[in-house]
Amino acid sequence: MTIEATDPIVIRDERFARFERVEWWDQKRLRDARVLVIGAGAIGNEVIKNLALLGIGHLVIADMDTIELSNLSRSVLFREADAGKSKAECAARAAREIYPELDVHAVNCNVVAGLGLGYFRWADVVVGALDNREARLFTNSACARTGRPWVDGGIEVLQGVARGFAPPQTACYECTMSEVDWRIVNTRRSCSMLARRALEHGGTPTTPTTASIIGAIEAQEVVKILHGLPALLGRGFVFEGASHSSYGVSYAIDPDCPWHEPVAPIDALPDAGWNTPLTAVWSAADALLGGVDALELGRELVEKLECVSCGDTRTLLQPIDSVSDDDARCVRCGDDATPHFLHSLSGGSEYVTRSARELGLPRWDVVWARRGDRFHGFELAADGGVQ
């Protein structure tokens, strides 16, 4: 199954009649729109519900978690019988019940490790309903690399924020990060694998009322972006529910942020997919660029793990967020292991002869070729879409 709709979506005039009374409203534009929602928790539920009510035509929902009973007090799309089931799949089912003509697909994956950049390139707008910095950083970089605007939302008890980013033209998520944010991220990145696990903690306390407000604002920003109206791009809305002293904020572009260069062009390679050796990408890039210095990967891979105690080293080739506790332990002595990362492949690397799957990259990903200062992306499109 692919992301392309199998049947035409029919707009029933009476369903959206109230919307059409809005002078600038274009229901066909919403029907044709493609939206990627990352996260199907409390905020994601509200975003998905509203996008279905609005008549968005094509929707992909990505989430790695299963439903717990504690989700039921904050997630309008889930029921008690859904406990233990995929959040993404249950949210997709509920969205289809709201709007039967909706073309909706669920992707069960850790976004950082398993969501190919082809999904971002497919989307007109990306919505983040995330609960951690690492996932936001990845979403931000993926949107910057593929030239897609995205809307981010976060909540804590009676407070929340909704904001939008469209790098390179506007400030991006990285531009908004404080020294404290970076210190936390860099501390975690510098740790050994088991120490990274120890830094993980439970979710932020949330309420359904704040999730409703922030999720509704995010969905509304999607509508505005799709209609070409002024939106929260490079700006944010801070909701202060305790005292109702809410306010807007503008974000400045950080001159040291890497995501504000012109977006490199990307071509789809229809004959290259998950199992195709990356020599196919190298050959296509060589023909286009007149030479290749390296292939740049769109995510951080753990090439190998080195034991802190005994020095034993083993090849892993997995995205860091898919490395399990067992993987992180030395097979010889059981002690902690330090990761060595793989970001790019030179012409002499044995990894160029391997496929995206063998390297630990997800389906429908994008790989960039570099020659000097010039970059060109190649989408591994042969088996792209929802599997």
Secondary structure, DSSP 4 states (H G I P E B T S, - for coil): --SS-SSPPPP-TTTTHHHHTSTT--HHHHHH-EEEEE--SHHHHHHHHHHHHHT-SEEEEEE--B--GGGGGT-TT--GGGTTSBHHHHHHHHHHHH-TT-EEEEEES-HHHH--HHHHHH-SEEEE--SSHHHHHHHHHHHHHHT--EEEEEEETTEEEEEEE-TTTS--HHHH--HHHHHHHHHHHHS-HHHHHHH--PPPP--HHHHHHHHHHHHHHHHHHHTT---SBSEEEEEETTTT--EEEE-PPPTT-GGGSPPPPEEEETT--TTSBTHHHHHHHHHHHSS-SEEEEEEEEEEEEEETTT--EEEEEEEGGG--TTTTB-TTT--BEEEEEEEEEETT-GGGGSBHHHHTPPTT-EEEEEETTEEEEEEE-TT-S--
